[in-house]
């Protein structure tokens, strides 16, 4: 498998928006649950959102519910994360990842259940 490539990170002020993209290749994209994770300096990797193979089912971490939206375009093998009303505490490196096993999302966004990680996209939110 080829490492996915994230893009769209950057620096914004509090209340701003960013859209992350993750281009995947090397496997049958639409047969895997996909997710976004983030990791701030000195903190553990945190699950942000995941999405089912067809895109109809999503789940979110409590800290981003109502502000972030995960989506996917299986025709383009691309995963997205729309981030609105960003807060300084959202500052982190954001990673897309493919679930280790194909099929339904296992739930819980346990990083150990995911493989094929991207290189990360830095998001910095200033107050």
Legacy VTK file of the C-alpha trace (Angstrom):
# vtk DataFile Version 3.0
C-alpha trace
ASCII
DATASET POLYDATA
POINTS 127 float
0.000 0.000 0.000
1.034 3.564 -0.679
1.018 6.185 2.065
-1.949 8.556 1.641
-1.234 12.235 1.099
-2.949 14.880 3.219
-3.318 18.495 2.111
-5.172 21.639 3.145
-3.605 22.357 6.498
-2.570 25.845 7.509
-2.898 28.651 10.023
-6.197 30.372 10.780
-7.664 32.562 13.467
-10.173 31.307 15.971
-13.570 30.907 14.328
-12.088 30.247 10.905
-12.419 27.218 8.639
-10.154 24.771 6.855
-10.758 21.748 4.661
-8.368 18.830 4.743
-8.080 16.319 1.913
-6.494 12.884 1.881
-5.691 11.215 -1.425
-5.421 7.440 -1.122
-4.000 4.883 -3.519
-2.753 1.320 -3.670
-5.865 -0.398 -2.375
-9.616 -0.567 -3.009
-10.579 2.649 -1.240
-14.324 2.070 -1.090
-13.998 -1.180 0.876
-12.388 0.397 3.935
-13.586 2.483 6.835
-11.522 5.691 6.940
-10.808 8.119 9.742
-9.117 11.331 10.749
-6.948 11.501 13.849
-5.019 14.369 15.392
-2.097 14.699 17.729
-0.976 17.804 19.579
2.517 18.092 21.079
2.766 16.127 24.295
-0.642 14.530 23.860
-1.857 11.129 22.688
-3.263 10.611 19.221
-7.012 11.350 19.286
-9.756 10.088 17.005
-11.541 12.987 15.294
-14.035 11.284 12.978
-14.606 8.120 11.009
-16.766 7.247 8.017
-18.188 4.032 6.627
-17.174 2.563 3.295
-20.083 4.103 1.384
-20.005 7.365 3.300
-23.491 7.168 4.783
-22.363 6.615 8.355
-20.125 8.917 10.377
-19.052 9.354 13.974
-17.206 12.164 15.714
-15.174 12.816 18.795
-17.026 14.849 21.403
-14.701 17.829 21.052
-15.492 18.343 17.354
-19.173 17.388 17.107
-21.200 20.053 15.348
-18.094 21.788 13.982
-16.323 19.190 11.813
-17.694 17.117 8.941
-16.029 14.037 7.483
-16.863 12.947 3.953
-15.424 10.851 1.150
-15.545 10.699 -2.629
-15.008 7.085 -3.620
-14.787 8.021 -7.308
-11.703 10.088 -6.477
-10.290 7.871 -3.695
-10.292 10.940 -1.467
-11.242 11.583 2.146
-12.151 15.047 3.429
-12.481 16.859 6.743
-14.335 20.172 6.772
-13.445 22.073 9.932
-15.561 25.073 10.923
-15.514 27.360 13.952
-11.954 26.329 14.695
-10.608 26.855 18.203
-7.038 27.136 19.494
-7.429 23.712 21.102
-7.873 22.235 17.617
-4.207 22.987 16.907
-2.538 19.667 16.047
-1.104 17.504 13.315
-3.999 15.832 11.518
-3.655 12.371 9.987
-5.899 10.316 7.765
-5.843 6.568 8.207
-7.349 3.413 6.790
-8.856 0.813 9.088
-6.636 -2.257 9.262
-9.417 -4.645 8.187
-11.777 -4.027 5.288
-15.498 -3.671 5.876
-17.564 -1.947 8.526
-16.091 0.585 10.924
-15.262 -1.120 14.206
-16.191 1.988 16.183
-14.331 3.739 18.946
-11.613 5.138 16.651
-8.867 3.132 18.326
-5.601 4.082 16.587
-4.394 0.487 16.948
-7.233 -0.612 14.625
-5.927 1.619 11.835
-3.038 1.197 9.454
-1.765 3.048 6.391
-1.273 6.473 7.932
-0.601 9.667 6.015
2.310 11.987 6.736
0.076 14.511 8.464
-1.152 18.047 7.864
-0.481 20.776 10.425
-3.422 22.869 11.588
-2.690 25.902 13.753
-5.452 28.050 15.218
-4.601 31.338 16.875
-6.802 33.205 19.319
LINES 1 128
127 0 1 2 3 4 5 6 7 8 9 10 11 12 13 14 15 16 17 18 19 20 21 22 23 24 25 26 27 28 29 30 31 32 33 34 35 36 37 38 39 40 41 42 43 44 45 46 47 48 49 50 51 52 53 54 55 56 57 58 59 60 61 62 63 64 65 66 67 68 69 70 71 72 73 74 75 76 77 78 79 80 81 82 83 84 85 86 87 88 89 90 91 92 93 94 95 96 97 98 99 100 101 102 103 104 105 106 107 108 109 110 111 112 113 114 115 116 117 118 119 120 121 122 123 124 125 126
